[in-house]
Amino acid sequence: MNAAVRRAAPADLPAALALREEVFCREQGVPAEIERDGRDADALHLVAVDANGRVIGTCRLLGRGGRRTLGRMAVAAGHRGRGIGAALLRAAHEAALADGAVEIELHA
């Protein structure tokens, strides 16, 4: 895997949202109003970035207390099959545990 996975900075969010739109709306036909559910401001976003700093993967964690929901995970088509999704899952798990979660629910 030639990508770094980290918490998204505010400057990463437009690219992460654009990637989700590409994967969910254009590739999978999910209506934009379903993909954009208004909960992104409340979420912890993680991104995978390539060597040039481009966002090539993303996911988000929602929730407080002992429970988190992991969702909106997307990897750019040209970067799939390289372990980026697995790296995002590991980073999300670590972030959730570090924030006090004892249960993580995957929305897929």
N, C-alpha and C positions, 0 to 999 in steps of 0.2 A: 504494500500500500504506500503510495507516494502522496500522502495527505496528512495534514495536522488537524486534530480534532480539539476544539476548545469551546468555551462559552462564547456566545456571539457578542460582539461589541455592537453598540447602536448603529455604527456604520455598516455592519454586516446584514442588518435586517432587510433592507430592500432587496438585496441579492438572494437572501434565503426565501423571502416571500415570492420572488419571481421564479425561483427554482420549484417551489411548491406548486405555483400556478402552471408551470410547464408540465410537471409530472402528473399532477392530479387532474387539472382541467383539460389541458390539451391532449395528453397521452391517454388518460383514463376516462375522460368525459364527465368528470365530476362538475356539477354546476358551481360557478364561482361563489355564489352566495352561500353554499354549503362549506366550501373550502375556507372562505374568510368568515369565520364564526364570531369575530369580535373578541376573542379571548387571548389574542397574541400579546396584548399589553400586560396581561397577568402571568405570562409564561416565562420560564427560563428556556432560552433558545440555545442550542448547540449547533455548531457548524463544522464541517470538514472543508478545509481549504487546500488548494493545490499549491505547488511551488511558486506560482505567480500571484498567490493571494486570492484567487477566484473561489467563490463558494461552490463546491461540487456536491455537498451533502448537507442535510439539516434535519433536525427534529426538535420537539419541544416537550417540556415537562410542565404540567399543571398540578396544582394542589398545594395544600399546606398540612402541617401536622405530620401524622404518620403515614399519609397516603399520597402517592403521586400517580398521575396518568401520563404515560408516554404516548405521543402521537405525532401526526403530521411529519413522519419520517420520509424523506425523499433523497434519492441519489441521482445525479445527472446520468442520462442514458449512456454516455460514452465512458462512464467511470464505474459502471456496475460490474459485479463479479470480482472485485479487487479487495474486498474486505472492509470497504468504507462503512457499509451499514453495520457490520459487526463492531467496528470501532466506535461508531456513534452510540450503539447500544451499551457498550462498556462504559463510555464516558457518561452517558445519561444515568446508568446505574450508580456509578461512583458519585455523581453530583447529587442524586436523590438521597443516597445514604449519608453523605456529608451534611445534607440539609435536614437530617432527622427523620427521613422516611423509613418505614419498616415494611411497607408494601408498595409495589409498583404494578399498576395495571397497564397492559399494552392495548392500545386501540389500533387495530389494523384493518 
